[in-house]
Amino acid sequence: MSNYEIDLDKETGVCSVKVKGDLCAENCSELRAVLKKQIDLSDKANEFVVDIADIGVIDSAGIGLLIALHNSLKAKNGKLVLSQVSEPIYQFMTTLRLHSHFEICPADSSKES
């Protein structure tokens, strides 16, 4: 059973990805392959918004997946946005300085809009 849902808006080129469960070594390979295929096959997918509200754990494999996704999108003049990031994961990602590479939106930032 997949731990993600993907939806591509062909008009805007925004690919929405909802990840559930843990983003770790044991379940990253399938998601990595699907996202790579989505980028490679679509001329329209220029922005990926990854909702990680339902992630409990993220390890180095999960971080590697996000960096690889960012690099693939950047090569096509696209961008990666992480949305609904919990406070502990947000702090972890800012400690790694990932916010200087792609946009990271804390879970409560959407409530302020």
Phi and psi in radians as a Rosetta constraint file:
Dihedral C 1 N 2 CA 2 C 2 CIRCULARHARMONIC -1.277 0.35
Dihedral N 2 CA 2 C 2 N 3 CIRCULARHARMONIC 2.583 0.35
Dihedral C 2 N 3 CA 3 C 3 CIRCULARHARMONIC -1.880 0.35
Dihedral N 3 CA 3 C 3 N 4 CIRCULARHARMONIC 0.548 0.35
Dihedral C 3 N 4 CA 4 C 4 CIRCULARHARMONIC -2.697 0.35
Dihedral N 4 CA 4 C 4 N 5 CIRCULARHARMONIC 2.807 0.35
Dihedral C 4 N 5 CA 5 C 5 CIRCULARHARMONIC -2.313 0.35
Dihedral N 5 CA 5 C 5 N 6 CIRCULARHARMONIC 2.409 0.35
Dihedral C 5 N 6 CA 6 C 6 CIRCULARHARMONIC -2.212 0.35
Dihedral N 6 CA 6 C 6 N 7 CIRCULARHARMONIC 2.365 0.35
Dihedral C 6 N 7 CA 7 C 7 CIRCULARHARMONIC -2.424 0.35
Dihedral N 7 CA 7 C 7 N 8 CIRCULARHARMONIC 2.201 0.35
Dihedral C 7 N 8 CA 8 C 8 CIRCULARHARMONIC -1.890 0.35
Dihedral N 8 CA 8 C 8 N 9 CIRCULARHARMONIC 2.145 0.35
Dihedral C 8 N 9 CA 9 C 9 CIRCULARHARMONIC -1.534 0.35
Dihedral N 9 CA 9 C 9 N 10 CIRCULARHARMONIC 1.840 0.35
Dihedral C 9 N 10 CA 10 C 10 CIRCULARHARMONIC -1.181 0.35
Dihedral N 10 CA 10 C 10 N 11 CIRCULARHARMONIC -0.395 0.35
Dihedral C 10 N 11 CA 11 C 11 CIRCULARHARMONIC -1.333 0.35
Dihedral N 11 CA 11 C 11 N 12 CIRCULARHARMONIC -0.752 0.35
Dihedral C 11 N 12 CA 12 C 12 CIRCULARHARMONIC -1.653 0.35
Dihedral N 12 CA 12 C 12 N 13 CIRCULARHARMONIC -0.344 0.35
Dihedral C 12 N 13 CA 13 C 13 CIRCULARHARMONIC 1.388 0.35
Dihedral N 13 CA 13 C 13 N 14 CIRCULARHARMONIC 0.233 0.35
Dihedral C 13 N 14 CA 14 C 14 CIRCULARHARMONIC -1.620 0.35
Dihedral N 14 CA 14 C 14 N 15 CIRCULARHARMONIC 2.172 0.35
Dihedral C 14 N 15 CA 15 C 15 CIRCULARHARMONIC -1.812 0.35
Dihedral N 15 CA 15 C 15 N 16 CIRCULARHARMONIC 2.044 0.35
Dihedral C 15 N 16 CA 16 C 16 CIRCULARHARMONIC -1.679 0.35
Dihedral N 16 CA 16 C 16 N 17 CIRCULARHARMONIC 2.256 0.35
Dihedral C 16 N 17 CA 17 C 17 CIRCULARHARMONIC -2.178 0.35
Dihedral N 17 CA 17 C 17 N 18 CIRCULARHARMONIC 2.183 0.35
Dihedral C 17 N 18 CA 18 C 18 CIRCULARHARMONIC -1.936 0.35
Dihedral N 18 CA 18 C 18 N 19 CIRCULARHARMONIC 2.028 0.35
Dihedral C 18 N 19 CA 19 C 19 CIRCULARHARMONIC -1.825 0.35
Dihedral N 19 CA 19 C 19 N 20 CIRCULARHARMONIC 2.357 0.35
Dihedral C 19 N 20 CA 20 C 20 CIRCULARHARMONIC -2.163 0.35
Dihedral N 20 CA 20 C 20 N 21 CIRCULARHARMONIC 2.589 0.35
Dihedral C 20 N 21 CA 21 C 21 CIRCULARHARMONIC 1.494 0.35
Dihedral N 21 CA 21 C 21 N 22 CIRCULARHARMONIC -2.579 0.35
Dihedral C 21 N 22 CA 22 C 22 CIRCULARHARMONIC -1.687 0.35
Dihedral N 22 CA 22 C 22 N 23 CIRCULARHARMONIC 2.567 0.35
Dihedral C 22 N 23 CA 23 C 23 CIRCULARHARMONIC -1.922 0.35
Dihedral N 23 CA 23 C 23 N 24 CIRCULARHARMONIC 1.487 0.35
Dihedral C 23 N 24 CA 24 C 24 CIRCULARHARMONIC -2.445 0.35
Dihedral N 24 CA 24 C 24 N 25 CIRCULARHARMONIC 3.080 0.35
Dihedral C 24 N 25 CA 25 C 25 CIRCULARHARMONIC -0.896 0.35
Dihedral N 25 CA 25 C 25 N 26 CIRCULARHARMONIC -0.686 0.35
Dihedral C 25 N 26 CA 26 C 26 CIRCULARHARMONIC -1.255 0.35
Dihedral N 26 CA 26 C 26 N 27 CIRCULARHARMONIC -0.265 0.35
Dihedral C 26 N 27 CA 27 C 27 CIRCULARHARMONIC -2.336 0.35
Dihedral N 27 CA 27 C 27 N 28 CIRCULARHARMONIC 0.227 0.35
Dihedral C 27 N 28 CA 28 C 28 CIRCULARHARMONIC -1.451 0.35
Dihedral N 28 CA 28 C 28 N 29 CIRCULARHARMONIC -0.519 0.35
Dihedral C 28 N 29 CA 29 C 29 CIRCULARHARMONIC -1.092 0.35
Dihedral N 29 CA 29 C 29 N 30 CIRCULARHARMONIC -0.716 0.35
Dihedral C 29 N 30 CA 30 C 30 CIRCULARHARMONIC -1.145 0.35
Dihedral N 30 CA 30 C 30 N 31 CIRCULARHARMONIC -0.800 0.35
Dihedral C 30 N 31 CA 31 C 31 CIRCULARHARMONIC -1.104 0.35
Dihedral N 31 CA 31 C 31 N 32 CIRCULARHARMONIC -0.723 0.35
Dihedral C 31 N 32 CA 32 C 32 CIRCULARHARMONIC -1.013 0.35
Dihedral N 32 CA 32 C 32 N 33 CIRCULARHARMONIC -0.803 0.35
Dihedral C 32 N 33 CA 33 C 33 CIRCULARHARMONIC -1.117 0.35
Dihedral N 33 CA 33 C 33 N 34 CIRCULARHARMONIC -0.740 0.35
Dihedral C 33 N 34 CA 34 C 34 CIRCULARHARMONIC -1.155 0.35
Dihedral N 34 CA 34 C 34 N 35 CIRCULARHARMONIC -0.753 0.35
Dihedral C 34 N 35 CA 35 C 35 CIRCULARHARMONIC -1.169 0.35
Dihedral N 35 CA 35 C 35 N 36 CIRCULARHARMONIC -0.702 0.35
Dihedral C 35 N 36 CA 36 C 36 CIRCULARHARMONIC -1.071 0.35
Dihedral N 36 CA 36 C 36 N 37 CIRCULARHARMONIC -0.768 0.35
Dihedral C 36 N 37 CA 37 C 37 CIRCULARHARMONIC -1.089 0.35
Dihedral N 37 CA 37 C 37 N 38 CIRCULARHARMONIC -0.717 0.35
Dihedral C 37 N 38 CA 38 C 38 CIRCULARHARMONIC -1.064 0.35
Dihedral N 38 CA 38 C 38 N 39 CIRCULARHARMONIC -0.741 0.35
Dihedral C 38 N 39 CA 39 C 39 CIRCULARHARMONIC -1.200 0.35
Dihedral N 39 CA 39 C 39 N 40 CIRCULARHARMONIC -0.793 0.35
Dihedral C 39 N 40 CA 40 C 40 CIRCULARHARMONIC -1.169 0.35
Dihedral N 40 CA 40 C 40 N 41 CIRCULARHARMONIC -0.651 0.35
Dihedral C 40 N 41 CA 41 C 41 CIRCULARHARMONIC -1.550 0.35
Dihedral N 41 CA 41 C 41 N 42 CIRCULARHARMONIC -0.269 0.35
Dihedral C 41 N 42 CA 42 C 42 CIRCULARHARMONIC -1.954 0.35
Dihedral N 42 CA 42 C 42 N 43 CIRCULARHARMONIC 2.188 0.35
Dihedral C 42 N 43 CA 43 C 43 CIRCULARHARMONIC -1.398 0.35
Dihedral N 43 CA 43 C 43 N 44 CIRCULARHARMONIC -0.287 0.35
Dihedral C 43 N 44 CA 44 C 44 CIRCULARHARMONIC -1.557 0.35
Dihedral N 44 CA 44 C 44 N 45 CIRCULARHARMONIC -0.469 0.35
Dihedral C 44 N 45 CA 45 C 45 CIRCULARHARMONIC -1.309 0.35
Dihedral N 45 CA 45 C 45 N 46 CIRCULARHARMONIC 1.623 0.35
Dihedral C 45 N 46 CA 46 C 46 CIRCULARHARMONIC -1.959 0.35
Dihedral N 46 CA 46 C 46 N 47 CIRCULARHARMONIC -0.130 0.35
Dihedral C 46 N 47 CA 47 C 47 CIRCULARHARMONIC -2.475 0.35
Dihedral N 47 CA 47 C 47 N 48 CIRCULARHARMONIC 2.263 0.35
Dihedral C 47 N 48 CA 48 C 48 CIRCULARHARMONIC -1.981 0.35
Dihedral N 48 CA 48 C 48 N 49 CIRCULARHARMONIC 2.182 0.35
Dihedral C 48 N 49 CA 49 C 49 CIRCULARHARMONIC -1.900 0.35
Dihedral N 49 CA 49 C 49 N 50 CIRCULARHARMONIC 1.954 0.35
Dihedral C 49 N 50 CA 50 C 50 CIRCULARHARMONIC -1.837 0.35
Dihedral N 50 CA 50 C 50 N 51 CIRCULARHARMONIC 1.993 0.35
Dihedral C 50 N 51 CA 51 C 51 CIRCULARHARMONIC -1.541 0.35
Dihedral N 51 CA 51 C 51 N 52 CIRCULARHARMONIC 1.997 0.35
Dihedral C 51 N 52 CA 52 C 52 CIRCULARHARMONIC -2.006 0.35
Dihedral N 52 CA 52 C 52 N 53 CIRCULARHARMONIC 0.510 0.35
Dihedral C 52 N 53 CA 53 C 53 CIRCULARHARMONIC -1.041 0.35
Dihedral N 53 CA 53 C 53 N 54 CIRCULARHARMONIC -0.561 0.35
Dihedral C 53 N 54 CA 54 C 54 CIRCULARHARMONIC -1.721 0.35
Dihedral N 54 CA 54 C 54 N 55 CIRCULARHARMONIC 0.322 0.35
Dihedral C 54 N 55 CA 55 C 55 CIRCULARHARMONIC -1.541 0.35
Dihedral N 55 CA 55 C 55 N 56 CIRCULARHARMONIC 2.296 0.35
Dihedral C 55 N 56 CA 56 C 56 CIRCULARHARMONIC -1.632 0.35
Dihedral N 56 CA 56 C 56 N 57 CIRCULARHARMONIC -0.771 0.35
Dihedral C 56 N 57 CA 57 C 57 CIRCULARHARMONIC -2.333 0.35
Dihedral N 57 CA 57 C 57 N 58 CIRCULARHARMONIC 2.448 0.35
Dihedral C 57 N 58 CA 58 C 58 CIRCULARHARMONIC -2.301 0.35
Dihedral N 58 CA 58 C 58 N 59 CIRCULARHARMONIC 2.255 0.35
Dihedral C 58 N 59 CA 59 C 59 CIRCULARHARMONIC -1.994 0.35
Dihedral N 59 CA 59 C 59 N 60 CIRCULARHARMONIC -2.967 0.35
Dihedral C 59 N 60 CA 60 C 60 CIRCULARHARMONIC -1.080 0.35
Dihedral N 60 CA 60 C 60 N 61 CIRCULARHARMONIC -0.561 0.35
Dihedral C 60 N 61 CA 61 C 61 CIRCULARHARMONIC -1.164 0.35
Dihedral N 61 CA 61 C 61 N 62 CIRCULARHARMONIC -0.687 0.35
Dihedral C 61 N 62 CA 62 C 62 CIRCULARHARMONIC -1.156 0.35
Dihedral N 62 CA 62 C 62 N 63 CIRCULARHARMONIC -0.734 0.35
Dihedral C 62 N 63 CA 63 C 63 CIRCULARHARMONIC -1.097 0.35
Dihedral N 63 CA 63 C 63 N 64 CIRCULARHARMONIC -0.738 0.35
Dihedral C 63 N 64 CA 64 C 64 CIRCULARHARMONIC -1.052 0.35
Dihedral N 64 CA 64 C 64 N 65 CIRCULARHARMONIC -0.697 0.35
Dihedral C 64 N 65 CA 65 C 65 CIRCULARHARMONIC -1.076 0.35
Dihedral N 65 CA 65 C 65 N 66 CIRCULARHARMONIC -0.781 0.35
Dihedral C 65 N 66 CA 66 C 66 CIRCULARHARMONIC -1.141 0.35
Dihedral N 66 CA 66 C 66 N 67 CIRCULARHARMONIC -0.696 0.35
Dihedral C 66 N 67 CA 67 C 67 CIRCULARHARMONIC -1.164 0.35
Dihedral N 67 CA 67 C 67 N 68 CIRCULARHARMONIC -0.738 0.35
Dihedral C 67 N 68 CA 68 C 68 CIRCULARHARMONIC -1.096 0.35
Dihedral N 68 CA 68 C 68 N 69 CIRCULARHARMONIC -0.720 0.35
Dihedral C 68 N 69 CA 69 C 69 CIRCULARHARMONIC -1.089 0.35
Dihedral N 69 CA 69 C 69 N 70 CIRCULARHARMONIC -0.804 0.35
Dihedral C 69 N 70 CA 70 C 70 CIRCULARHARMONIC -1.004 0.35
Dihedral N 70 CA 70 C 70 N 71 CIRCULARHARMONIC -0.833 0.35
Dihedral C 70 N 71 CA 71 C 71 CIRCULARHARMONIC -1.110 0.35
Dihedral N 71 CA 71 C 71 N 72 CIRCULARHARMONIC -0.711 0.35
Dihedral C 71 N 72 CA 72 C 72 CIRCULARHARMONIC -1.123 0.35
Dihedral N 72 CA 72 C 72 N 73 CIRCULARHARMONIC -0.731 0.35
Dihedral C 72 N 73 CA 73 C 73 CIRCULARHARMONIC -1.198 0.35
Dihedral N 73 CA 73 C 73 N 74 CIRCULARHARMONIC -0.730 0.35
Dihedral C 73 N 74 CA 74 C 74 CIRCULARHARMONIC -1.055 0.35
Dihedral N 74 CA 74 C 74 N 75 CIRCULARHARMONIC -0.658 0.35
Dihedral C 74 N 75 CA 75 C 75 CIRCULARHARMONIC -1.114 0.35
Dihedral N 75 CA 75 C 75 N 76 CIRCULARHARMONIC -0.398 0.35
Dihedral C 75 N 76 CA 76 C 76 CIRCULARHARMONIC -1.864 0.35
Dihedral N 76 CA 76 C 76 N 77 CIRCULARHARMONIC 0.356 0.35
Dihedral C 76 N 77 CA 77 C 77 CIRCULARHARMONIC 1.034 0.35
Dihedral N 77 CA 77 C 77 N 78 CIRCULARHARMONIC 0.577 0.35
Dihedral C 77 N 78 CA 78 C 78 CIRCULARHARMONIC -1.842 0.35
Dihedral N 78 CA 78 C 78 N 79 CIRCULARHARMONIC -3.028 0.35
Dihedral C 78 N 79 CA 79 C 79 CIRCULARHARMONIC -2.588 0.35
Dihedral N 79 CA 79 C 79 N 80 CIRCULARHARMONIC 2.757 0.35
Dihedral C 79 N 80 CA 80 C 80 CIRCULARHARMONIC -1.976 0.35
Dihedral N 80 CA 80 C 80 N 81 CIRCULARHARMONIC 2.346 0.35
Dihedral C 80 N 81 CA 81 C 81 CIRCULARHARMONIC -2.244 0.35
Dihedral N 81 CA 81 C 81 N 82 CIRCULARHARMONIC 2.216 0.35
Dihedral C 81 N 82 CA 82 C 82 CIRCULARHARMONIC -1.702 0.35
Dihedral N 82 CA 82 C 82 N 83 CIRCULARHARMONIC 2.250 0.35
Dihedral C 82 N 83 CA 83 C 83 CIRCULARHARMONIC -2.087 0.35
Dihedral N 83 CA 83 C 83 N 84 CIRCULARHARMONIC 2.786 0.35
Dihedral C 83 N 84 CA 84 C 84 CIRCULARHARMONIC 0.989 0.35
Dihedral N 84 CA 84 C 84 N 85 CIRCULARHARMONIC 0.744 0.35
Dihedral C 84 N 85 CA 85 C 85 CIRCULARHARMONIC -1.437 0.35
Dihedral N 85 CA 85 C 85 N 86 CIRCULARHARMONIC 2.163 0.35
Dihedral C 85 N 86 CA 86 C 86 CIRCULARHARMONIC -1.127 0.35
Dihedral N 86 CA 86 C 86 N 87 CIRCULARHARMONIC 2.761 0.35
Dihedral C 86 N 87 CA 87 C 87 CIRCULARHARMONIC -1.010 0.35
Dihedral N 87 CA 87 C 87 N 88 CIRCULARHARMONIC -0.815 0.35
Dihedral C 87 N 88 CA 88 C 88 CIRCULARHARMONIC -1.098 0.35
Dihedral N 88 CA 88 C 88 N 89 CIRCULARHARMONIC -0.706 0.35
Dihedral C 88 N 89 CA 89 C 89 CIRCULARHARMONIC -1.235 0.35
Dihedral N 89 CA 89 C 89 N 90 CIRCULARHARMONIC -0.640 0.35
Dihedral C 89 N 90 CA 90 C 90 CIRCULARHARMONIC -1.053 0.35
Dihedral N 90 CA 90 C 90 N 91 CIRCULARHARMONIC -0.817 0.35
Dihedral C 90 N 91 CA 91 C 91 CIRCULARHARMONIC -1.075 0.35
Dihedral N 91 CA 91 C 91 N 92 CIRCULARHARMONIC -0.735 0.35
Dihedral C 91 N 92 CA 92 C 92 CIRCULARHARMONIC -1.046 0.35
Dihedral N 92 CA 92 C 92 N 93 CIRCULARHARMONIC -0.802 0.35
Dihedral C 92 N 93 CA 93 C 93 CIRCULARHARMONIC -1.210 0.35
Dihedral N 93 CA 93 C 93 N 94 CIRCULARHARMONIC -0.621 0.35
Dihedral C 93 N 94 CA 94 C 94 CIRCULARHARMONIC -1.264 0.35
Dihedral N 94 CA 94 C 94 N 95 CIRCULARHARMONIC -0.563 0.35
Dihedral C 94 N 95 CA 95 C 95 CIRCULARHARMONIC -1.073 0.35
Dihedral N 95 CA 95 C 95 N 96 CIRCULARHARMONIC -0.645 0.35
Dihedral C 95 N 96 CA 96 C 96 CIRCULARHARMONIC -1.398 0.35
Dihedral N 96 CA 96 C 96 N 97 CIRCULARHARMONIC -0.037 0.35
Dihedral C 96 N 97 CA 97 C 97 CIRCULARHARMONIC 1.105 0.35
Dihedral N 97 CA 97 C 97 N 98 CIRCULARHARMONIC 0.483 0.35
Dihedral C 97 N 98 CA 98 C 98 CIRCULARHARMONIC -1.209 0.35
Dihedral N 98 CA 98 C 98 N 99 CIRCULARHARMONIC -0.424 0.35
Dihedral C 98 N 99 CA 99 C 99 CIRCULARHARMONIC -1.119 0.35
Dihedral N 99 CA 99 C 99 N 100 CIRCULARHARMONIC -0.290 0.35
Dihedral C 99 N 100 CA 100 C 100 CIRCULARHARMONIC -1.464 0.35
Dihedral N 100 CA 100 C 100 N 101 CIRCULARHARMONIC -0.125 0.35
Dihedral C 100 N 101 CA 101 C 101 CIRCULARHARMONIC -1.872 0.35
Dihedral N 101 CA 101 C 101 N 102 CIRCULARHARMONIC -0.662 0.35
Dihedral C 101 N 102 CA 102 C 102 CIRCULARHARMONIC -2.558 0.35
Dihedral N 102 CA 102 C 102 N 103 CIRCULARHARMONIC 2.819 0.35
Dihedral C 102 N 103 CA 103 C 103 CIRCULARHARMONIC -1.292 0.35
Dihedral N 103 CA 103 C 103 N 104 CIRCULARHARMONIC 2.310 0.35
Dihedral C 103 N 104 CA 104 C 104 CIRCULARHARMONIC -2.191 0.35
Dihedral N 104 CA 104 C 104 N 105 CIRCULARHARMONIC 2.017 0.35
Dihedral C 104 N 105 CA 105 C 105 CIRCULARHARMONIC -1.872 0.35
Dihedral N 105 CA 105 C 105 N 106 CIRCULARHARMONIC 1.996 0.35
Dihedral C 105 N 106 CA 106 C 106 CIRCULARHARMONIC -1.044 0.35
Dihedral N 106 CA 106 C 106 N 107 CIRCULARHARMONIC 2.674 0.35
Dihedral C 106 N 107 CA 107 C 107 CIRCULARHARMONIC -0.959 0.35
Dihedral N 107 CA 107 C 107 N 108 CIRCULARHARMONIC -0.683 0.35
Dihedral C 107 N 108 CA 108 C 108 CIRCULARHARMONIC -1.394 0.35
Dihedral N 108 CA 108 C 108 N 109 CIRCULARHARMONIC -0.151 0.35
Dihedral C 108 N 109 CA 109 C 109 CIRCULARHARMONIC -1.188 0.35
Dihedral N 109 CA 109 C 109 N 110 CIRCULARHARMONIC -0.515 0.35
Dihedral C 109 N 110 CA 110 C 110 CIRCULARHARMONIC -1.319 0.35
Dihedral N 110 CA 110 C 110 N 111 CIRCULARHARMONIC -0.394 0.35
Dihedral C 110 N 111 CA 111 C 111 CIRCULARHARMONIC -1.282 0.35
Dihedral N 111 CA 111 C 111 N 112 CIRCULARHARMONIC -0.395 0.35
Dihedral C 111 N 112 CA 112 C 112 CIRCULARHARMONIC -1.383 0.35
Dihedral N 112 CA 112 C 112 N 113 CIRCULARHARMONIC -0.364 0.35
